[in-house]
Amino acid sequence: MTPVPACDNLRADHREMEAYLDQLLPTLQRLSPELVPKVQAVVWRIRRLTAIHFEKEEQIFYPSLCPALRDLVSQLKQQHEQIRELEQHVAEMLSDPPQVPDSRWLNDLQMFGSQFHDFIQHHIVDEEDNLLRLAESQLTREDQERLAAEMIRLHDRRIVNFSGEQEPESGIEGEIS
């Protein structure tokens, strides 16, 4: 079996995140108190995916590119921080929602949740259109395979760490692992 290059590993992460983002946005657009549990579950899944993905990038992928692409890597790291901050705010809202959410709380969740969606989507586009394209021209096949192997090991370790967390119950469409 031919190893998957590191860039393809990151693209696969993006597709998995987008599957949940594609559920999040329409749910937020028609948000009601009954849909809050679905938003909780989808955001939980996205947070889990971004935590692993960002760690792969920051600990493995970016350092291999930093000397040549320092400014771009710095910009993408800043995007990670913005996403983390917004993600934390949305998670705090969802960790203890009002028993009967009022329209103001629902509007805030809709606004911050939509912004969370947009920030991640923007980051994915920036990364794929800029960083991954440049990385593919700079990294050798062997480098790509070595980085991918490191990413897979990190992913497997992190999944074990997440296995003890309680996932919110919801009506998430399809199981994506």
C-alpha positions as CSV (number, residue, x, y, z in Angstrom):
1,M,0.0,0.0,0.0
2,T,1.4,3.4,-1.0
3,P,1.5,5.9,1.9
4,V,-0.7,8.9,1.6
5,P,1.2,12.2,1.2
6,A,1.0,14.7,4.1
7,C,-0.9,17.2,2.0
8,D,-3.5,14.6,1.1
9,N,-3.8,13.7,4.8
10,L,-4.6,17.3,5.6
11,R,-7.0,17.6,2.7
12,A,-8.8,14.5,4.1
13,D,-9.2,16.2,7.4
14,H,-10.6,19.2,5.7
15,R,-13.2,17.1,3.9
16,E,-14.3,15.6,7.2
17,M,-14.6,19.0,8.8
18,E,-16.6,20.3,5.9
19,A,-19.0,17.4,6.2
20,Y,-19.9,18.7,9.7
21,L,-19.7,22.3,8.6
22,D,-22.3,21.5,5.9
23,Q,-24.6,20.3,8.7
24,L,-23.8,23.2,11.0
25,L,-24.7,26.2,8.8
26,P,-28.2,25.1,7.7
27,T,-29.0,24.1,11.3
28,L,-27.9,27.6,12.5
29,Q,-29.9,29.3,9.7
30,R,-33.1,27.7,10.9
31,L,-32.1,27.6,14.6
32,S,-34.8,26.9,17.2
33,P,-34.6,25.7,20.8
34,E,-35.2,22.1,19.5
35,L,-32.1,22.3,17.3
36,V,-29.7,23.4,20.0
37,P,-28.8,19.7,20.9
38,K,-27.8,19.1,17.2
39,V,-25.7,22.3,17.2
40,Q,-24.0,21.1,20.4
41,A,-23.2,17.7,18.9
42,V,-21.9,19.1,15.5
43,V,-19.8,21.8,17.3
44,W,-18.4,19.1,19.6
45,R,-17.4,17.0,16.5
46,I,-15.9,20.0,14.7
47,R,-13.9,20.9,17.8
48,R,-12.6,17.4,18.1
49,L,-11.5,17.4,14.5
50,T,-9.9,20.9,14.6
51,A,-8.0,20.1,17.7
52,I,-6.3,17.1,16.1
53,H,-5.9,18.8,12.7
54,F,-4.3,22.0,14.2
55,E,-2.0,19.8,16.3
56,K,-0.9,17.9,13.2
57,E,-0.2,21.2,11.4
58,E,1.5,23.1,14.2
59,Q,3.7,20.2,15.6
60,I,4.5,18.4,12.4
61,F,3.6,20.1,9.1
62,Y,4.3,23.8,9.7
63,P,7.8,23.3,11.2
64,S,8.8,21.5,8.0
65,L,7.8,24.5,5.9
66,C,8.5,27.4,8.3
67,P,11.9,28.5,6.9
68,A,10.7,28.8,3.3
69,L,7.1,29.9,4.0
70,R,7.5,31.7,7.3
71,D,5.0,34.5,6.6
72,L,2.3,32.2,5.3
73,V,2.7,29.8,8.2
74,S,2.5,32.7,10.6
75,Q,-0.7,33.9,9.0
76,L,-2.3,30.4,9.2
77,K,-1.2,30.0,12.9
78,Q,-3.0,33.3,13.6
79,Q,-6.1,31.9,11.9
80,H,-5.9,28.9,14.2
81,E,-5.9,31.2,17.2
82,Q,-8.9,33.1,15.9
83,I,-10.7,29.9,15.3
84,R,-9.8,28.6,18.8
85,E,-11.1,31.8,20.5
86,L,-14.4,31.7,18.6
87,E,-14.7,28.0,19.1
88,Q,-14.2,28.4,22.9
89,H,-16.9,31.1,23.0
90,V,-19.4,29.0,21.1
91,A,-18.5,25.9,23.2
92,E,-19.1,28.0,26.4
93,M,-22.5,29.1,25.1
94,L,-23.4,25.5,24.3
95,S,-22.0,24.0,27.5
96,D,-24.8,25.3,29.6
97,P,-27.6,26.6,27.4
98,P,-30.7,28.2,29.0
99,Q,-33.4,25.6,29.6
100,V,-35.7,27.6,27.4
101,P,-33.4,29.7,25.1
102,D,-34.8,33.1,24.3
103,S,-34.5,34.8,20.9
104,R,-31.4,36.9,22.0
105,W,-29.5,33.8,23.1
106,L,-30.5,32.0,19.8
107,N,-29.5,35.0,17.8
108,D,-26.1,35.2,19.5
109,L,-25.6,31.4,18.9
110,Q,-26.5,31.8,15.3
111,M,-24.2,34.8,14.8
112,F,-21.2,33.3,16.6
113,G,-21.8,29.8,15.2
114,S,-22.0,31.2,11.7
115,Q,-18.8,33.1,12.2
116,F,-17.2,29.9,13.5
117,H,-18.3,28.1,10.4
118,D,-17.0,30.9,8.1
119,F,-13.6,31.2,9.9
120,I,-12.9,27.4,9.5
121,Q,-14.1,27.4,5.9
122,H,-11.9,30.5,5.1
123,H,-8.9,28.7,6.7
124,I,-9.4,25.6,4.7
125,V,-9.5,27.6,1.5
126,D,-6.4,29.6,2.4
127,E,-4.5,26.4,3.4
128,E,-5.5,24.5,0.3
129,D,-5.0,27.3,-2.2
130,N,-1.8,28.6,-0.8
131,L,0.1,26.4,1.7
132,L,-0.6,22.9,0.3
133,R,0.0,24.0,-3.2
134,L,3.4,25.4,-2.2
135,A,4.2,22.5,0.1
136,E,3.7,20.0,-2.7
137,S,6.3,21.9,-4.8
138,Q,8.8,22.1,-1.9
139,L,8.5,18.8,-0.1
140,T,9.9,15.6,-1.6
141,R,7.8,12.5,-1.8
142,E,9.8,11.0,1.0
143,D,9.2,14.1,3.2
144,Q,5.5,14.0,2.4
145,E,5.3,10.3,3.4
146,R,7.4,10.8,6.6
147,L,5.2,13.7,7.7
148,A,2.1,11.8,6.9
149,A,3.3,8.8,9.0
150,E,3.9,11.3,11.9
151,M,0.5,12.8,11.5
152,I,-1.2,9.3,11.5
153,R,0.6,8.4,14.8
154,L,-0.5,11.8,16.3
155,H,-4.1,11.2,15.1
156,D,-4.2,7.7,16.6
157,R,-2.9,9.0,20.0
158,R,-5.3,11.9,20.1
159,I,-8.3,9.7,19.2
160,V,-7.5,7.5,22.2
161,N,-7.4,10.6,24.4
162,F,-10.8,11.7,23.1
163,S,-12.4,8.3,23.5
164,G,-13.2,9.0,27.2
165,E,-15.1,12.2,26.4
166,Q,-18.9,12.2,26.5
167,E,-20.3,13.3,23.1
168,P,-23.6,15.3,23.3
169,E,-26.6,13.5,22.0
170,S,-28.2,14.7,18.8
171,G,-29.6,13.9,15.5
172,I,-26.4,14.2,13.5
173,E,-26.8,12.9,10.0
174,G,-24.5,9.9,9.3
175,E,-21.6,8.9,11.3
176,I,-18.2,10.3,10.2
177,S,-15.2,9.1,12.0
